[in-house]
Amino acid sequence: MGYSYPPSANMTRSAIADFPMPITTAFSTEIKRVSILDEHGSFDESLGKGLIPDPDLLRLYEAMVTCRILDEIAFRLQRSGRMGTYPQNMGQEATSLGASYVLNKDDWMVTCYRENCGLFWRGVPMESILLHWMGDERGNAMPREHFTTPIAVPIGTQMLHATGLAWAAKYRGEKRIAATFFGDGASSEGDFHEACNFAANLEIPVVFVCQNNFWAISSPATVNCSAPTVAQRAIAYGMPTIQVDGNDLFAVVKVMRDATAWVREHGKPHFIEMVTYRLGDHTTADDARRYRDQLEVDKWKGRDPITRIFNYMKSRSLWDDAKEAALRERCEKAANDAVARAEGIVDPQKNEFFDSMYHELPADLVLQRDTRQTHSLGQSESASLTASSSH
């Protein structure tokens, strides 16, 4: 027997007859999970064949190895006092790289701070990332042709930026979309919900990429999200949503390609949950051994995205140990050269603080820059008032 609401006294018999009596399903859905190349070497030909051409796969693998080696070097830089706090990317290289591989060059890529691999693929110099963590703001001056935003350390703010950038593109009649990256913890932030609600209600072309690495610093994902998946949070906003093995480069490319095609066609947002794992500490200021079980870490080391591609290429005779050794030598040189460029950058000029603040510097800031004083602003205003009263 279904439940019914008691009719009010003033309801007509006709209205009572029309009142819905039984329980019906208001909404139902399911969330797909995509995996193509798993940690055991199983490869789904139906989904993966031709997805990434072999020459591209070799380049993508080199990009992941380069990023991993830079992580190792950056860790030593921090420990030797040559750089500030640094968040390693190891274990999560495939998420941003696969997405960057799919995005058009003029699509916006709006990141947080663990997407180095995708940023490097897009053309951002490695020394820019190093400069950021060395405390040099010039590392945040992303060239416009890369269509990337500065690293976002505050949790969740970048999702609003991505939504705004995509909205501006839509307003101008441009074809570009935006993709924004964030962690499982950020999906509990108010900024996440505001960005999703805004993008969905105004039909803004954004791909929301949640990198669920199971830990928001020391808080497990189960504390941040009681639902079985983070992906289902998108359902409340009416977005298409999907979950993918984020350590599977092929699967990441597949779902990202499908999502971006859908967003371009419909001009609406799409949500992707990429299940991955950070193999290192949250940052060099953290000690994950205090809250993570080593057995869990070891399990995820067996799911390493780099190891998967290495084994897959070897199984197809695309790779061997000699090529691996030569590659690592090249990657180490590239990373060390980036360190040399970052540490050898000329000291900034004081004027740069002003010159980089606005596209056109206001007159009051021009005065501050030229006089290196602030009390001259009042003098300037007083002189202006005196001049205007004399007329």
C-alpha positions, 0 to 999 in steps of 0.5 A: 500500500502506498502512502498518501497525504491527508487532504485539507478540509477545503479540498474539492472531491475532484482535487482529492481524486487527482492527489497522487496516492502511490509511491513512484520513482522521482529519479534514478541513475547509475554511475559508470566506472571506466578502466582500460589498462589495469595494474595487472596488464589487462588491456581492453581492446574494445575501448583502448585500441587506437585511443593513443597512437604509439608515438604519442604514448612514448611521448606521454610516458616520457612526460610522466617520467620527467615529472616524477624525476622533477619531484625527486629533485624538488624534494632534495631542494626543499630538504637542503633549504633551496626551496620552500614547501613542495607538494609532490605529484608522484602517483597522480601523473596520469590524471592531469596529463591525460586531460591535457593531452585531450584538451584543445590548446585554447581551452582553459586548464585551471589547476590546483597544485598537483597537476605539474605533468599536465601543465608541462605537457601544455608548455608551461616551463618546469622552472615556473613551477619551481619558482612558485615554490621558491617564493618567486611570483614570476613563477605564476606569470603563465603566458597567455598562449598556454591558457593556464591559470596560476597554481591555486593553493587555497582549497577550491577557489579555482573551480569558481575561476574556471566557471567564470572563464568558461562563462566569459568564453560563452558570452563572447561566442568563443568555442573554448571550454574550461577544465578544472582540477581539485581533490576529494577534500575540495568537493566538500568546500562551499566554492565547489558547490557554488561553482557546480550550481552556477555552471549547471544553472547557467549552462556553462561549458566546464569539465569538473575533474575531481582527483580522488586520492583518498586523503585530504591532507590527513583526513580520509575521503570517508570523512569528507564524503559519506557517499560511495562515490564523489561522482554522485555529488554532481547528480544533484546539479543535473550533470552527467558524471562518471568515475574512472581509474585515474592511474590508467592513462588510457581510461583517463584519455577515454573519459576526458575525450567523451566528456569534452565532446559532450560539453562542446556539443551541449554547452553544459558542465560534466563531472569526472571522478578520477580515482588515484592516490598520492604516493608521497606526503601531502607536502614536504611539511607533512609526514603521512606515516603518522596517519596512513597505513604502509600496507595501503601505500604499498598496495597503491604503489602496485597501481603506479600509472608509470609502471603500467605504461612501462610494462604495457610498452615492454609487452608490445616491444615498444620499450626496453631497459636500454631505452629506459636508461637513456630516457631517465638520463634525458629527463634528469638533465631536463629537470636539472636544467630547469633548476639551474634556470630557476636558481639563476633567474635575475633578481626582480626589479622593484617596479615589477610589483606595480607593472604586473598588477594591472593591464593599465596602471592607474595614475595613483599607482604610477605615482607610488611606483615613481616616488616609492612613497605613499604620502605623495598620494595625498599631496597629489590629490591636494594639488589636484583640488587646488588646481581645480578650485583655481578655475 
